[in-house]
Amino acid sequence: MLSISKNPRYPTIEKRSIAWLTDAVIVGIIILLARMAFFAVCMQLQIRLPAGKITIISLAIGVLIAIAYHTFFEGSKLQATPGKMLFGLIVTDLRGNRISLARALSRHMGKYASAFSFGIGYLLYFFSKRKQCLHDMIAKCVIVHRTVT
């Protein structure tokens, strides 16, 4: 069973950043393959789309895959994306419990607020007692080192 102790260990910004980078590479590859499949189907069926529609569909594919990836992994029994698992990290609520899919979705959507605030949402990590970024605070989540009990 996964849990956090009464004195959770919060990961360093370096661990969180490398976990994020690992996930970004994985998601990027999945998105690339999905977009290639979409274009292959369009070509096979001889579907001609204006460039603007192709751009919108391509962006939508990327956003939907990223949302699904993070929501599924963080809201599952694993409690972590593959990047976080690599470092033994999990996402929990503020009491150390597994988060729901809805909360995982909220956390992921909050990442857009962290990013669109010119990165200020990520800088909150340095000022937060629980080492939370804005999206963690929005979803009332925390990232901690996994412990096996």
Solvent accessible surface area in square Angstrom, and as a share of the most:
residue,aa,sasa,rsa
1,M,172,0.77
2,L,49,0.24
3,S,26,0.17
4,I,33,0.17
5,S,58,0.38
6,K,198,0.84
7,N,128,0.65
8,P,37,0.23
9,R,152,0.56
10,Y,65,0.25
11,P,2,0.01
12,T,71,0.41
13,I,50,0.25
14,E,107,0.48
15,K,66,0.28
16,R,25,0.09
17,S,54,0.35
18,I,88,0.45
19,A,2,0.02
20,W,149,0.52
21,L,99,0.49
22,T,37,0.21
23,D,2,0.01
24,A,38,0.29
25,V,83,0.48
26,I,55,0.28
27,V,11,0.06
28,G,35,0.33
29,I,94,0.48
30,I,72,0.36
31,I,25,0.13
32,L,102,0.51
33,L,106,0.53
34,A,30,0.23
35,R,66,0.24
36,M,109,0.49
37,A,56,0.43
38,F,46,0.19
39,F,68,0.28
40,A,58,0.45
41,V,81,0.46
42,C,13,0.08
43,M,147,0.66
44,Q,147,0.65
45,L,116,0.58
46,Q,137,0.61
47,I,75,0.38
48,R,199,0.72
49,L,52,0.26
50,P,82,0.52
51,A,79,0.62
52,G,45,0.44
53,K,114,0.48
54,I,57,0.29
55,T,75,0.43
56,I,119,0.61
57,I,55,0.28
58,S,17,0.11
59,L,107,0.53
60,A,44,0.34
61,I,33,0.17
62,G,6,0.06
63,V,66,0.38
64,L,116,0.58
65,I,34,0.17
66,A,17,0.13
67,I,31,0.16
68,A,60,0.46
69,Y,17,0.06
70,H,18,0.08
71,T,19,0.11
72,F,119,0.50
73,F,41,0.17
74,E,0,0.00
75,G,2,0.02
76,S,18,0.11
77,K,162,0.69
78,L,84,0.42
79,Q,10,0.04
80,A,1,0.00
81,T,0,0.00
82,P,40,0.25
83,G,0,0.00
84,K,16,0.07
85,M,75,0.34
86,L,122,0.61
87,F,56,0.23
88,G,20,0.19
89,L,2,0.01
90,I,3,0.01
91,V,0,0.00
92,T,0,0.00
93,D,25,0.13
94,L,68,0.34
95,R,213,0.78
96,G,13,0.12
97,N,81,0.42
98,R,120,0.44
99,I,4,0.02
100,S,64,0.41
101,L,101,0.50
102,A,76,0.59
103,R,82,0.30
104,A,0,0.00
105,L,74,0.37
106,S,42,0.27
107,R,2,0.01
108,H,10,0.04
109,M,88,0.39
110,G,5,0.05
111,K,27,0.11
112,Y,67,0.25
113,A,42,0.33
114,S,0,0.00
115,A,49,0.38
116,F,161,0.67
117,S,35,0.22
118,F,195,0.81
119,G,22,0.21
120,I,102,0.52
121,G,1,0.01
122,Y,81,0.31
123,L,93,0.46
124,L,55,0.27
125,Y,10,0.04
126,F,109,0.45
127,F,169,0.70
128,S,13,0.09
129,K,189,0.80
130,R,95,0.35
131,K,68,0.29
132,Q,15,0.07
133,C,4,0.02
134,L,48,0.24
135,H,4,0.02
136,D,0,0.00
137,M,73,0.32
138,I,83,0.42
139,A,6,0.04
140,K,119,0.50
141,C,0,0.00
142,V,4,0.02
143,I,4,0.02
144,V,0,0.00
145,H,24,0.11
146,R,115,0.42
147,T,56,0.32
148,V,110,0.63
149,T,111,0.64
